[in-house]
Amino acid sequence: MDIVSGVGVLDKAMSVLRALGDHPLALPELTAATGLPRATAHRLTAALEVHGMVRRDRAGRYELGDQLVTLGRAAGVQRPLADRARPVLAALARETGESVQLFVREGDRRRCLVAVESSHGLRWIVPEGALLPLDVGSSGRLLGGDHEPGRRGWLASVGEREPGVASVSAPVVDGDGRIAAAVSVSGPVERLGSAPGERFGEAVVAAARRLSS
């Protein structure tokens, strides 16, 4: 294990995945390549197999699983989207004076891919990388697919996930017209009011369209 994070089980699991990076390995070959005890290697590969990170080939050897392909594709999409979004979201934060986020769907939750904080002392902070539910909040409901944006192109929420917080979100669509992400402006109800979409909906939709294009 040439890379050590300090989280033992994670370091061992990563050593298994790296060892399988070149070609499939039988369990004895895997233990030799990683230096792990046989029982530990067997336990880790079984767990990784459950999560789709490892699978067996026809000969029963271990190889990298399909879930890694899925995650790799997602990372490839998200990185350029995040890079492109930062200046657009920074401009939106300056225009509105509030915190701005870009969310993408990740399974049954949403992940904050980019966050730009408001300069106000009282502000709503969502850390980049945070995982939040899909069933509450304007961006969550938008990415969840159960709620369509209105004719003006945005969804708003007030106090759904956290009391005293309001938000308005608009979809970023891909070339096939599918929702790929959601741009959101969020902040205290004291400033955004009980109808945040009326105040910032147009600006959020404009930013989302710039990213969609």
Backbone as CSV, one residue per row, in Angstrom:
resi,resn,N_x,N_y,N_z,CA_x,CA_y,CA_z,C_x,C_y,C_z
1,MET,0.857,-1.193,0.000,0.000,0.000,0.000,0.888,1.237,0.000
2,ASP,1.079,1.821,-1.196,2.008,2.937,-1.314,1.378,4.274,-0.979
3,ILE,0.048,4.354,-0.907,-0.644,5.589,-0.542,-1.421,5.325,0.742
4,VAL,-1.140,6.107,1.777,-1.747,5.870,3.084,-2.541,7.100,3.501
5,SER,-3.831,6.901,3.774,-4.699,7.998,4.188,-4.863,8.060,5.696
6,GLY,-4.528,6.969,6.376,-4.757,6.894,7.811,-6.030,6.152,8.150
7,VAL,-6.865,5.850,7.137,-8.071,5.036,7.326,-7.738,3.646,6.803
8,GLY,-7.396,2.749,7.719,-6.819,1.465,7.349,-7.619,0.662,6.359
9,VAL,-8.924,0.501,6.605,-9.718,-0.347,5.727,-9.831,0.253,4.329
10,LEU,-9.875,1.591,4.256,-9.936,2.238,2.948,-8.625,2.060,2.195
11,ASP,-7.505,2.234,2.886,-6.205,2.043,2.244,-6.066,0.624,1.706
12,LYS,-6.535,-0.358,2.477,-6.448,-1.756,2.034,-7.350,-2.013,0.833
13,ALA,-8.550,-1.455,0.868,-9.467,-1.636,-0.259,-8.901,-1.009,-1.529
14,MET,-8.285,0.170,-1.387,-7.684,0.820,-2.555,-6.498,0.028,-3.086
15,SER,-5.758,-0.624,-2.201,-4.638,-1.442,-2.667,-5.152,-2.617,-3.493
16,VAL,-6.311,-3.134,-3.144,-6.919,-4.211,-3.928,-7.293,-3.704,-5.312
17,LEU,-7.959,-2.549,-5.375,-8.388,-2.001,-6.657,-7.193,-1.671,-7.548
18,ARG,-6.140,-1.106,-6.945,-4.945,-0.798,-7.748,-4.294,-2.072,-8.279
19,ALA,-4.273,-3.100,-7.472,-3.658,-4.358,-7.902,-4.412,-4.964,-9.076
20,LEU,-5.719,-4.721,-9.141,-6.533,-5.261,-10.227,-6.545,-4.365,-11.450
21,GLY,-5.837,-3.239,-11.370,-5.871,-2.275,-12.455,-5.285,-2.782,-13.759
22,ASP,-4.327,-3.687,-13.714,-3.668,-4.154,-14.933,-4.359,-5.371,-15.545
23,HIS,-4.743,-6.322,-14.689,-5.356,-7.559,-15.203,-6.010,-8.313,-14.049
24,PRO,-6.913,-9.250,-14.348,-7.572,-10.030,-13.290,-6.561,-10.860,-12.501
25,LEU,-6.890,-11.088,-11.215,-6.009,-11.864,-10.345,-6.822,-12.863,-9.533
26,ALA,-6.270,-14.043,-9.386,-6.843,-15.003,-8.450,-6.484,-14.562,-7.034
27,LEU,-7.168,-15.112,-6.041,-6.948,-14.665,-4.671,-5.491,-14.806,-4.227
28,PRO,-4.802,-15.931,-4.503,-3.389,-16.008,-4.094,-2.522,-14.933,-4.752
29,GLU,-2.823,-14.639,-6.023,-2.066,-13.590,-6.723,-2.368,-12.213,-6.129
30,LEU,-3.609,-12.023,-5.720,-4.003,-10.746,-5.139,-3.339,-10.527,-3.788
31,THR,-3.264,-11.563,-2.975,-2.602,-11.429,-1.677,-1.106,-11.144,-1.856
32,ALA,-0.514,-11.756,-2.873,0.904,-11.508,-3.128,1.132,-10.076,-3.620
33,ALA,0.218,-9.585,-4.453,0.375,-8.250,-5.023,0.147,-7.150,-3.988
34,THR,-0.747,-7.385,-3.028,-1.093,-6.363,-2.044,-0.351,-6.509,-0.723
35,GLY,0.140,-7.725,-0.451,0.758,-7.975,0.839,-0.249,-8.167,1.960
36,LEU,-1.529,-8.292,1.614,-2.568,-8.471,2.624,-2.710,-9.935,2.999
37,PRO,-3.086,-10.229,4.226,-3.389,-11.611,4.595,-4.525,-12.148,3.734
38,ARG,-4.535,-13.433,3.488,-5.550,-14.032,2.618,-6.963,-13.727,3.101
39,ALA,-7.183,-13.863,4.413,-8.530,-13.633,4.948,-8.968,-12.186,4.739
40,THR,-8.034,-11.250,4.918,-8.353,-9.839,4.724,-8.664,-9.543,3.265
41,ALA,-7.847,-10.068,2.356,-8.070,-9.863,0.926,-9.417,-10.453,0.503
42,HIS,-9.745,-11.617,1.023,-11.015,-12.262,0.679,-12.193,-11.438,1.194
43,ARG,-12.093,-10.929,2.413,-13.172,-10.134,2.999,-13.371,-8.831,2.223
44,LEU,-12.279,-8.182,1.858,-12.380,-6.922,1.126,-12.941,-7.123,-0.280
45,THR,-12.479,-8.139,-0.981,-12.995,-8.373,-2.333,-14.473,-8.730,-2.296
46,ALA,-14.896,-9.463,-1.283,-16.321,-9.794,-1.158,-17.153,-8.528,-0.955
47,ALA,-16.657,-7.628,-0.118,-17.376,-6.376,0.128,-17.382,-5.499,-1.120
48,LEU,-16.245,-5.410,-1.793,-16.166,-4.604,-3.011,-17.055,-5.178,-4.115
49,GLU,-17.205,-6.493,-4.124,-18.070,-7.134,-5.111,-19.527,-6.748,-4.881
50,VAL,-19.928,-6.675,-3.625,-21.298,-6.268,-3.297,-21.591,-4.874,-3.848
51,HIS,-20.602,-3.983,-3.789,-20.781,-2.604,-4.239,-20.486,-2.420,-5.726
52,GLY,-20.205,-3.497,-6.430,-19.967,-3.409,-7.859,-18.605,-2.904,-8.251
53,MET,-17.704,-2.767,-7.268,-16.360,-2.281,-7.561,-15.443,-3.400,-8.077
54,VAL,-15.801,-4.621,-7.748,-15.036,-5.801,-8.151,-16.027,-6.849,-8.653
55,ARG,-15.614,-7.648,-9.611,-16.438,-8.759,-10.091,-15.526,-9.943,-10.400
56,ARG,-16.121,-11.078,-10.731,-15.344,-12.271,-11.102,-15.427,-12.488,-12.612
57,ASP,-14.321,-12.911,-13.201,-14.372,-13.296,-14.605,-14.757,-14.771,-14.710
58,ARG,-14.777,-15.323,-15.905,-15.242,-16.706,-16.105,-14.356,-17.717,-15.396
59,ALA,-13.101,-17.339,-15.180,-12.173,-18.249,-14.506,-12.224,-18.089,-12.992
60,GLY,-13.092,-17.202,-12.499,-13.198,-16.996,-11.059,-12.206,-16.011,-10.493
61,ARG,-11.440,-15.373,-11.373,-10.480,-14.382,-10.906,-11.189,-13.047,-10.663
62,TYR,-10.568,-12.238,-9.809,-11.130,-10.926,-9.513,-10.678,-9.907,-10.546
63,GLU,-11.618,-9.021,-10.947,-11.295,-7.924,-11.855,-12.123,-6.703,-11.469
64,LEU,-11.770,-5.546,-12.027,-12.486,-4.319,-11.699,-13.940,-4.406,-12.170
65,GLY,-14.849,-3.840,-11.347,-16.272,-3.947,-11.620,-16.852,-2.790,-12.405
66,ASP,-18.093,-2.964,-12.845,-18.765,-1.980,-13.691,-19.055,-0.668,-12.967
67,GLN,-19.205,-0.721,-11.632,-19.518,0.506,-10.907,-18.392,1.526,-11.032
68,LEU,-17.171,1.051,-11.180,-16.049,1.968,-11.372,-16.165,2.700,-12.707
69,VAL,-16.689,2.010,-13.719,-16.909,2.647,-15.022,-17.945,3.755,-14.882
70,THR,-19.030,3.453,-14.170,-20.086,4.440,-13.965,-19.564,5.666,-13.224
71,LEU,-18.798,5.425,-12.158,-18.259,6.538,-11.386,-17.251,7.339,-12.203
72,GLY,-16.460,6.649,-13.007,-15.486,7.336,-13.844,-16.156,8.247,-14.862
73,ARG,-17.251,7.759,-15.448,-17.989,8.593,-16.406,-18.567,9.820,-15.709
74,ALA,-19.126,9.602,-14.522,-19.710,10.719,-13.775,-18.650,11.756,-13.441
75,ALA,-17.471,11.296,-13.025,-16.386,12.226,-12.706,-15.949,12.998,-13.942
76,GLY,-15.920,12.315,-15.088,-15.533,12.970,-16.326,-16.502,14.056,-16.744
77,VAL,-17.795,13.831,-16.476,-18.811,14.828,-16.810,-18.777,15.976,-15.826
78,GLN,-18.650,15.647,-14.542,-18.768,16.667,-13.511,-17.605,17.644,-13.502
79,ARG,-16.405,17.173,-13.790,-15.254,18.073,-13.697,-15.354,19.232,-14.684
80,PRO,-15.577,18.998,-15.986,-15.691,20.161,-16.887,-16.908,21.020,-16.574
81,LEU,-18.007,20.404,-16.113,-19.192,21.182,-15.758,-18.876,22.107,-14.590
82,ALA,-18.172,21.589,-13.588,-17.816,22.412,-12.434,-16.894,23.550,-12.841
83,ASP,-15.905,23.263,-13.677,-14.975,24.301,-14.112,-15.695,25.402,-14.888
84,ARG,-16.616,24.988,-15.756,-17.348,25.963,-16.557,-18.327,26.765,-15.705
85,ALA,-18.851,26.120,-14.651,-19.894,26.759,-13.841,-19.353,27.832,-12.904
86,ARG,-18.118,27.695,-12.462,-17.624,28.603,-11.412,-17.756,30.081,-11.770
87,PRO,-17.300,30.531,-12.937,-17.452,31.968,-13.229,-18.910,32.393,-13.382
88,VAL,-19.753,31.486,-13.899,-21.175,31.802,-14.056,-21.835,31.941,-12.691
89,LEU,-21.508,31.039,-11.780,-22.091,31.088,-10.436,-21.537,32.267,-9.637
90,ALA,-20.275,32.592,-9.835,-19.698,33.749,-9.147,-20.403,35.024,-9.581
91,ALA,-20.715,35.126,-10.871,-21.428,36.299,-11.370,-22.845,36.359,-10.799
92,LEU,-23.489,35.192,-10.687,-24.833,35.134,-10.124,-24.818,35.528,-8.650
93,ALA,-23.799,35.113,-7.918,-23.682,35.482,-6.506,-23.496,36.990,-6.348
94,ARG,-22.715,37.584,-7.248,-22.528,39.036,-7.183,-23.832,39.763,-7.512
95,GLU,-24.563,39.232,-8.481,-25.814,39.873,-8.899,-26.877,39.800,-7.813
96,THR,-26.985,38.647,-7.153,-28.046,38.452,-6.159,-27.619,38.820,-4.748
97,GLY,-26.311,38.747,-4.478,-25.822,38.978,-3.125,-26.024,37.804,-2.200
98,GLU,-26.466,36.659,-2.751,-26.747,35.479,-1.942,-25.840,34.312,-2.325
99,SER,-25.893,33.246,-1.522,-25.104,32.049,-1.808,-25.685,31.320,-3.022
100,VAL,-24.796,30.743,-3.814,-25.192,30.071,-5.055,-24.562,28.686,-5.089
101,GLN,-25.318,27.711,-5.562,-24.806,26.340,-5.643,-25.155,25.712,-6.993
102,LEU,-24.356,24.712,-7.371,-24.668,23.843,-8.505,-24.775,22.425,-7.963
103,PHE,-25.946,21.804,-8.147,-26.187,20.450,-7.666,-26.324,19.488,-8.837
104,VAL,-25.864,18.250,-8.634,-26.095,17.167,-9.588,-26.695,15.987,-8.832
105,ARG,-27.477,15.201,-9.529,-28.069,14.034,-8.891,-27.032,12.928,-8.773
106,GLU,-27.040,12.261,-7.634,-26.144,11.135,-7.395,-26.964,10.048,-6.696
107,GLY,-27.480,9.121,-7.475,-28.344,8.084,-6.920,-29.642,8.690,-6.408
108,ASP,-29.942,8.432,-5.150,-31.174,8.965,-4.571,-30.924,10.230,-3.758
109,ARG,-29.785,10.889,-4.029,-29.474,12.151,-3.362,-28.913,13.145,-4.367
110,ARG,-28.578,14.328,-3.893,-27.968,15.341,-4.748,-26.664,15.803,-4.107
111,ARG,-25.682,16.047,-4.953,-24.380,16.479,-4.457,-24.133,17.923,-4.888
112,CYS,-23.593,18.711,-3.944,-23.213,20.083,-4.256,-21.865,20.054,-4.971
113,LEU,-21.890,20.374,-6.252,-20.682,20.307,-7.064,-19.865,21.592,-6.960
114,VAL,-20.545,22.723,-6.913,-19.883,24.030,-6.791,-20.697,24.883,-5.827
115,ALA,-20.023,25.621,-4.962,-20.712,26.526,-4.034,-19.965,27.855,-3.981
116,VAL,-20.712,28.949,-4.070,-20.162,30.290,-3.925,-20.928,30.952,-2.787
117,GLU,-20.233,31.320,-1.735,-20.900,31.865,-0.556,-21.206,33.350,-0.694
118,SER,-22.308,33.737,-0.071,-22.674,35.149,0.015,-21.666,35.890,0.892
119,SER,-21.549,37.185,0.674,-20.661,37.997,1.499,-21.348,38.481,2.771
120,HIS,-22.648,38.215,2.902,-23.377,38.621,4.101,-22.897,37.816,5.310
121,GLY,-22.913,38.426,6.469,-22.564,37.705,7.690,-23.554,36.597,7.977
122,LEU,-24.844,36.865,7.748,-25.884,35.856,7.887,-26.141,35.269,6.509
123,ARG,-25.714,34.024,6.298,-25.828,33.415,4.982,-26.045,31.914,5.123
124,TRP,-26.503,31.305,4.055,-26.724,29.870,4.012,-25.528,29.217,3.347
125,ILE,-24.874,28.286,4.055,-23.652,27.657,3.552,-23.916,26.187,3.244
126,VAL,-23.603,25.790,2.023,-23.629,24.385,1.621,-22.213,24.039,1.170
127,PRO,-21.491,23.188,1.887,-20.108,22.862,1.495,-20.065,22.114,0.163
128,GLU,-19.066,22.390,-0.630,-18.880,21.614,-1.859,-18.657,20.149,-1.496
129,GLY,-19.319,19.275,-2.203,-19.233,17.847,-1.941,-20.332,17.326,-1.035
130,ALA,-21.097,18.223,-0.424,-22.156,17.795,0.494,-23.239,17.017,-0.250
131,LEU,-23.749,15.969,0.394,-24.858,15.179,-0.147,-26.133,15.547,0.593
132,LEU,-27.169,15.895,-0.143,-28.434,16.322,0.429,-29.570,15.505,-0.178
133,PRO,-30.729,15.489,0.471,-31.855,14.699,-0.046,-32.466,15.293,-1.312
134,LEU,-33.228,14.461,-2.023,-33.883,14.901,-3.245,-35.317,15.360,-3.012
135,ASP,-35.896,14.953,-1.908,-37.332,15.187,-1.733,-37.672,16.535,-1.123
136,VAL,-36.666,17.305,-0.721,-36.915,18.629,-0.155,-35.934,19.630,-0.752
137,GLY,-36.339,20.897,-0.762,-35.505,21.935,-1.344,-35.777,22.058,-2.832
138,SER,-35.671,23.265,-3.358,-36.019,23.477,-4.765,-35.141,22.679,-5.725
139,SER,-33.827,22.648,-5.478,-32.949,21.894,-6.371,-33.158,20.395,-6.223
140,GLY,-33.440,19.935,-5.003,-33.692,18.515,-4.785,-34.920,18.046,-5.540
141,ARG,-36.006,18.795,-5.428,-37.233,18.408,-6.120,-37.069,18.492,-7.630
142,LEU,-36.270,19.446,-8.073,-36.018,19.589,-9.507,-35.241,18.395,-10.050
143,LEU,-34.181,18.002,-9.350,-33.358,16.868,-9.788,-34.054,15.539,-9.561
144,GLY,-34.966,15.501,-8.580,-35.687,14.259,-8.312,-36.648,13.870,-9.411
145,GLY,-37.032,14.827,-10.236,-37.884,14.531,-11.375,-39.367,14.505,-11.082
146,ASP,-39.752,14.691,-9.822,-41.173,14.664,-9.475,-41.845,16.013,-9.680
147,HIS,-41.057,17.062,-9.837,-41.607,18.408,-9.999,-40.944,19.078,-11.202
148,GLU,-41.758,19.601,-12.085,-41.261,20.317,-13.251,-41.207,21.817,-12.943
149,PRO,-40.211,22.518,-13.496,-40.212,23.972,-13.318,-41.427,24.575,-14.001
150,GLY,-41.925,25.642,-13.465,-43.093,26.292,-14.052,-42.771,26.925,-15.388
151,ARG,-43.743,27.614,-15.955,-43.554,28.224,-17.274,-42.422,29.239,-17.280
152,ARG,-42.084,29.766,-16.087,-40.978,30.729,-16.019,-39.633,30.045,-15.803
153,GLY,-39.636,28.719,-15.647,-38.392,27.962,-15.659,-37.723,27.729,-14.332
154,TRP,-38.394,28.006,-13.200,-37.747,27.819,-11.904,-38.687,27.151,-10.915
155,LEU,-38.077,26.598,-9.844,-38.802,26.074,-8.686,-38.287,26.803,-7.449
156,ALA,-39.175,27.066,-6.507,-38.768,27.750,-5.271,-39.186,26.923,-4.062
157,SER,-38.514,27.155,-2.945,-38.878,26.488,-1.689,-38.601,27.439,-0.530
158,VAL,-39.385,27.280,0.516,-39.213,28.092,1.720,-39.330,27.182,2.933
159,GLY,-38.231,27.040,3.675,-38.238,26.271,4.913,-38.469,24.789,4.750
160,GLU,-38.166,24.219,3.580,-38.426,22.794,3.368,-37.392,21.912,4.062
161,ARG,-36.116,22.204,3.822,-35.074,21.359,4.424,-34.607,21.911,5.753
162,GLU,-34.529,23.230,5.846,-34.120,23.888,7.077,-35.044,25.077,7.330
163,PRO,-35.558,25.223,8.542,-36.404,26.383,8.839,-35.638,27.688,8.618
164,GLY,-36.325,28.659,8.048,-35.711,29.967,7.864,-34.858,30.104,6.626
165,VAL,-34.795,29.061,5.780,-33.987,29.110,4.566,-34.895,29.018,3.343
166,ALA,-34.649,29.867,2.375,-35.410,29.857,1.128,-34.451,29.665,-0.043
167,SER,-34.978,29.148,-1.143,-34.138,28.946,-2.319,-34.981,28.978,-3.585
168,VAL,-34.310,29.219,-4.686,-34.930,29.121,-6.009,-33.911,28.470,-6.932
169,SER,-34.368,27.505,-7.754,-33.459,26.732,-8.596,-34.001,26.621,-10.014
170,ALA,-33.076,26.455,-10.960,-33.431,26.277,-12.366,-32.571,25.156,-12.949
171,PRO,-33.102,24.434,-13.928,-32.375,23.276,-14.465,-31.318,23.641,-15.504
172,VAL,-30.212,22.906,-15.464,-29.218,22.918,-16.530,-29.497,21.683,-17.369
173,VAL,-29.765,21.837,-18.648,-30.125,20.695,-19.485,-28.989,20.350,-20.440
174,ASP,-28.913,19.064,-20.790,-27.870,18.623,-21.717,-28.375,18.711,-23.155
175,GLY,-27.587,18.199,-24.078,-27.931,18.290,-25.488,-29.188,17.540,-25.871
176,ASP,-29.595,16.574,-25.033,-30.810,15.808,-25.301,-32.017,16.363,-24.559
177,GLY,-31.833,17.516,-23.903,-32.941,18.127,-23.192,-33.203,17.554,-21.821
178,ARG,-32.302,16.704,-21.322,-32.462,16.117,-19.991,-31.804,17.006,-18.939
179,ILE,-32.371,16.993,-17.733,-31.814,17.795,-16.649,-30.509,17.165,-16.177
180,ALA,-29.414,17.907,-16.307,-28.099,17.414,-15.916,-27.651,17.965,-14.576
181,ALA,-28.182,19.122,-14.190,-27.772,19.779,-12.947,-28.814,20.836,-12.604
182,ALA,-28.640,21.440,-11.442,-29.540,22.512,-11.021,-28.734,23.642,-10.415
183,VAL,-28.999,24.855,-10.873,-28.412,26.062,-10.291,-29.367,26.577,-9.232
184,SER,-28.825,26.938,-8.069,-29.685,27.349,-6.965,-29.123,28.588,-6.272
185,VAL,-30.014,29.500,-5.930,-29.700,30.629,-5.054,-30.419,30.377,-3.738
186,SER,-29.703,30.474,-2.626,-30.320,30.192,-1.329,-29.847,31.192,-0.284
187,GLY,-30.688,31.391,0.721,-30.341,32.315,1.781,-31.451,32.430,2.800
188,PRO,-31.272,33.285,3.794,-32.280,33.446,4.838,-33.594,33.990,4.273
189,VAL,-34.700,33.509,4.800,-36.017,33.993,4.383,-36.138,35.493,4.635
190,GLU,-35.433,35.984,5.631,-35.473,37.424,5.944,-35.123,38.276,4.736
191,ARG,-34.187,37.776,3.906,-33.778,38.552,2.741,-34.471,38.076,1.460
192,LEU,-34.606,36.745,1.293,-35.207,36.240,0.065,-36.724,36.367,0.067
193,GLY,-37.318,36.443,1.264,-38.750,36.583,1.353,-39.484,35.268,1.171
194,SER,-40.794,35.333,1.235,-41.613,34.125,1.115,-41.848,33.712,-0.331
195,ALA,-41.398,34.533,-1.285,-41.525,34.210,-2.706,-40.177,34.453,-3.383
196,PRO,-39.167,33.615,-3.079,-37.818,33.854,-3.614,-37.749,33.783,-5.136
197,GLY,-38.649,33.019,-5.740,-38.648,32.932,-7.196,-39.011,34.246,-7.858
198,GLU,-39.905,34.989,-7.243,-40.285,36.286,-7.800,-39.117,37.257,-7.781
199,ARG,-38.238,37.074,-6.801,-37.121,37.998,-6.662,-35.917,37.593,-7.510
200,PHE,-35.559,36.296,-7.488,-34.321,35.873,-8.137,-34.511,34.831,-9.245
201,GLY,-35.753,34.430,-9.501,-35.988,33.387,-10.490,-35.421,33.702,-11.857
202,GLU,-35.616,34.903,-12.322,-35.150,35.279,-13.659,-33.635,35.189,-13.762
203,ALA,-32.924,35.644,-12.736,-31.455,35.597,-12.753,-30.945,34.164,-12.701
204,VAL,-31.611,33.310,-11.910,-31.193,31.907,-11.806,-31.422,31.188,-13.129
205,VAL,-32.551,31.430,-13.763,-32.842,30.809,-15.058,-31.814,31.245,-16.103
206,ALA,-31.439,32.505,-16.099,-30.459,33.002,-17.063,-29.109,32.314,-16.873
207,ALA,-28.695,32.128,-15.610,-27.419,31.449,-15.346,-27.487,29.995,-15.783
208,ALA,-28.596,29.325,-15.488,-28.749,27.923,-15.877,-28.725,27.779,-17.394
209,ARG,-29.312,28.709,-18.095,-29.316,28.644,-19.567,-27.914,28.858,-20.125
210,ARG,-27.136,29.712,-19.471,-25.739,29.910,-19.944,-24.960,28.616,-19.831
211,LEU,-25.189,27.875,-18.744,-24.494,26.596,-18.583,-25.038,25.545,-19.540
212,SER,-26.340,25.581,-19.785,-26.936,24.620,-20.715,-26.391,24.800,-22.126
213,SER,-26.137,26.036,-22.504,-25.664,26.307,-23.861,-24.199,25.957,-24.046
